[in-house]
Amino acid sequence: EERTMAASAGQHSQLRQMVNFILQEASEKANEIRMKTEHDFQLQKQTEVHSAKLRLNEEFTRRRKQRVVEARIARSAALGQAKMEKLVARDELLQGVLLKIRQRLARQSDNQQAYRQLLQQLIVQGLLRVDETHVVVRCRQADLGHVQAVLDASKSQFAQIMADACDEQVQLQLTVDTDNFLPPPPSGDGAQFSAGGVFMSAYGNRITVDNTLDARAALLFHDLLPQIKDLAFSS
């Protein structure tokens, strides 16, 4: 019986040792798993934090670049708008200068004798440029009497020029259009006006010569535009 109890006690001790060993192994394994889990958690956390920081930095950089681009676009648009406004203001000033020139030219008709001579020269120039034998002359209604008064003299002067230059007798038919007049002289109300002169045509308006004072002023103004700009905008 004592042997049986001793054997039972030994077995019980061995069983306890095995249980303690298993518990120790389980505890160590659990601790190892816990530590690994904690390590993996911390590593994942650091990775996610780092990734988040990178995303934030990238987003910050992107937004900063976007703001820079938007600022440049806004600045460029503002400069473009300012430049456009400056160009418009310059053009308005230049057109104002041309308008004053045309208004001053319109006063040429105040001296009727000098204006008739001018009309005759404009008609002769127009005839030389049209170079046709059937020509129609348009003028302002206010100038109709002046044009009709110099029509024969204009034909004679043109015929003499052609005879001297080409030894040719020209049979010219020169008429005044009494249905379609040029705009009237300036009235001061801002309406469209003509400074005077003549508009000539042939072959049913297929050939035209604008020899109005307005056209001559615009041509001269265009030729002198660089000098006018230098004088007006040199500062």
KAURVEN-V674961 format. One record per residue. N is the residue number from 1. SS is DSSP state (h for helix, s for strand, l for the rest). PHI is phi in radians with two decimals (NA if undefined). OMEGA is omega in whole degrees, -180 to 180 (999 if undefined). Layout:
# KAURVEN-V674961
N|SS|PHI|OMEGA / N|SS|PHI|OMEGA
This chain:
# KAURVEN-V674961
1|l|NA|179 / 2|h|-1.09|178 / 3|h|-1.11|-179 / 4|h|-1.13|180 / 5|h|-1.18|179 / 6|h|-1.14|180 / 7|h|-1.15|-179 / 8|h|-1.16|178 / 9|h|-1.13|179 / 10|h|-1.17|179 / 11|h|-1.14|179 / 12|h|-1.10|179 / 13|h|-1.15|179 / 14|h|-1.10|-180 / 15|h|-1.11|178 / 16|h|-1.12|179 / 17|h|-1.06|179 / 18|h|-1.14|179 / 19|h|-1.10|179 / 20|h|-1.07|179 / 21|h|-1.14|180 / 22|h|-1.14|179 / 23|h|-1.11|179 / 24|h|-1.09|179 / 25|h|-1.09|-180 / 26|h|-1.11|180 / 27|h|-1.11|179 / 28|h|-1.11|-180 / 29|h|-1.15|179 / 30|h|-1.12|179 / 31|h|-1.13|178 / 32|h|-1.12|179 / 33|h|-1.12|179 / 34|h|-1.08|-179 / 35|h|-1.13|179 / 36|h|-1.15|179 / 37|h|-1.09|179 / 38|h|-1.10|179 / 39|h|-1.11|179 / 40|h|-1.10|179 / 41|h|-1.09|180 / 42|h|-1.10|179 / 43|h|-1.12|178 / 44|h|-1.12|179 / 45|h|-1.09|179 / 46|h|-1.07|180 / 47|h|-1.10|-179 / 48|h|-1.17|178 / 49|h|-1.10|179 / 50|h|-1.10|179 / 51|h|-1.09|179 / 52|h|-1.11|178 / 53|h|-1.08|179 / 54|h|-1.09|180 / 55|h|-1.11|178 / 56|h|-1.11|179 / 57|h|-1.09|179 / 58|h|-1.12|179 / 59|h|-1.14|178 / 60|h|-1.09|179 / 61|h|-1.09|-180 / 62|h|-1.10|-179 / 63|h|-1.17|178 / 64|h|-1.12|177 / 65|h|-1.11|180 / 66|h|-1.11|178 / 67|h|-1.12|178 / 68|h|-1.10|179 / 69|h|-1.11|179 / 70|h|-1.09|178 / 71|h|-1.14|178 / 72|h|-1.14|179 / 73|h|-1.10|180 / 74|h|-1.10|179 / 75|h|-1.13|179 / 76|h|-1.12|179 / 77|h|-1.12|179 / 78|h|-1.13|178 / 79|h|-1.13|179 / 80|h|-1.10|179 / 81|h|-1.14|179 / 82|h|-1.12|179 / 83|h|-1.14|179 / 84|h|-1.10|179 / 85|h|-1.09|178 / 86|h|-1.15|179 / 87|h|-1.13|179 / 88|h|-1.11|179 / 89|h|-1.11|178 / 90|h|-1.11|-179 / 91|h|-1.11|178 / 92|h|-1.09|178 / 93|h|-1.12|-180 / 94|h|-1.14|178 / 95|h|-1.13|176 / 96|h|-1.14|177 / 97|h|-1.11|179 / 98|h|-1.08|179 / 99|h|-1.08|179 / 100|h|-1.12|178 / 101|h|-1.10|-180 / 102|h|-1.12|179 / 103|h|-1.12|178 / 104|h|-1.22|177 / 105|h|-1.11|-180 / 106|h|-1.09|179 / 107|h|-1.34|179 / 108|h|-1.03|-178 / 109|h|-1.26|178 / 110|h|-1.11|175 / 111|l|-1.61|-170 / 112|h|-1.09|-179 / 113|h|-1.13|180 / 114|h|-1.16|-179 / 115|h|-1.19|178 / 116|h|-1.12|177 / 117|h|-1.10|178 / 118|h|-1.11|179 / 119|h|-1.06|179 / 120|h|-1.08|180 / 121|h|-1.16|178 / 122|h|-1.15|178 / 123|h|-1.16|179 / 124|h|-1.10|177 / 125|h|-1.03|179 / 126|h|-1.12|178 / 127|h|-1.10|179 / 128|h|-1.14|-180 / 129|h|-1.41|178 / 130|h|-1.19|178 / 131|l|0.98|176 / 132|l|-2.31|-175 / 133|l|-1.71|177 / 134|s|-2.15|-173 / 135|s|-2.22|178 / 136|s|-1.95|-179 / 137|s|-1.95|173 / 138|s|-1.93|179 / 139|l|-2.59|173 / 140|s|-1.24|178 / 141|h|-1.05|179 / 142|h|-1.17|-178 / 143|h|-1.72|-174 / 144|h|-0.99|-180 / 145|h|-1.08|179 / 146|h|-1.13|-178 / 147|h|-1.15|179 / 148|h|-1.10|-178 / 149|h|-1.24|-177 / 150|h|-1.86|-176 / 151|h|-1.08|-178 / 152|h|-1.15|179 / 153|h|-1.12|178 / 154|h|-1.14|179 / 155|h|-1.09|-180 / 156|h|-1.15|180 / 157|h|-1.12|179 / 158|h|-1.11|180 / 159|h|-1.08|180 / 160|h|-1.17|179 / 161|h|-1.09|-180 / 162|h|-1.16|179 / 163|h|-1.17|-180 / 164|h|-1.22|-176 / 165|h|-1.45|-172 / 166|h|-2.12|-175 / 167|l|0.92|-175 / 168|l|-2.27|177 / 169|l|-1.58|-176 / 170|l|-1.76|173 / 171|l|-1.71|-172 / 172|l|-1.85|173 / 173|s|-1.92|-175 / 174|s|-2.08|-178 / 175|s|-2.20|179 / 176|s|-1.88|178 / 177|l|-1.37|-179 / 178|l|-1.74|179 / 179|l|-1.90|-176 / 180|l|-2.18|-177 / 181|l|-1.61|171 / 182|s|-1.21|177 / 183|l|-0.97|-177 / 184|l|-1.27|175 / 185|l|-1.09|180 / 186|l|-1.08|-178 / 187|l|-1.95|179 / 188|l|1.55|-179 / 189|l|-1.73|179 / 190|l|1.48|-180 / 191|l|-1.29|178 / 192|l|-1.06|-178 / 193|l|-2.51|174 / 194|l|-2.12|180 / 195|l|-1.40|-180 / 196|l|2.11|-177 / 197|s|1.63|-175 / 198|s|-2.38|173 / 199|s|-2.16|-171 / 200|s|-2.08|-178 / 201|s|-2.59|178 / 202|s|-2.60|180 / 203|l|0.94|177 / 204|l|1.05|179 / 205|l|1.25|175 / 206|l|-1.28|174 / 207|s|-2.07|-178 / 208|s|-2.37|174 / 209|s|-2.38|178 / 210|s|-1.58|-180 / 211|s|-1.97|175 / 212|s|-1.37|177 / 213|h|-1.16|178 / 214|h|-1.13|180 / 215|h|-1.14|179 / 216|h|-1.14|179 / 217|h|-1.15|180 / 218|h|-1.11|179 / 219|h|-1.14|179 / 220|h|-1.14|179 / 221|h|-1.07|179 / 222|h|-1.12|-180 / 223|h|-1.14|-177 / 224|l|-1.67|-175 / 225|h|-0.99|178 / 226|h|-1.01|179 / 227|h|-1.18|180 / 228|h|-1.12|179 / 229|h|-1.11|179 / 230|h|-1.08|-179 / 231|h|-1.24|-174 / 232|h|-1.43|-172 / 233|h|-2.14|-176 / 234|l|-1.14|-180 / 235|l|-1.40|999
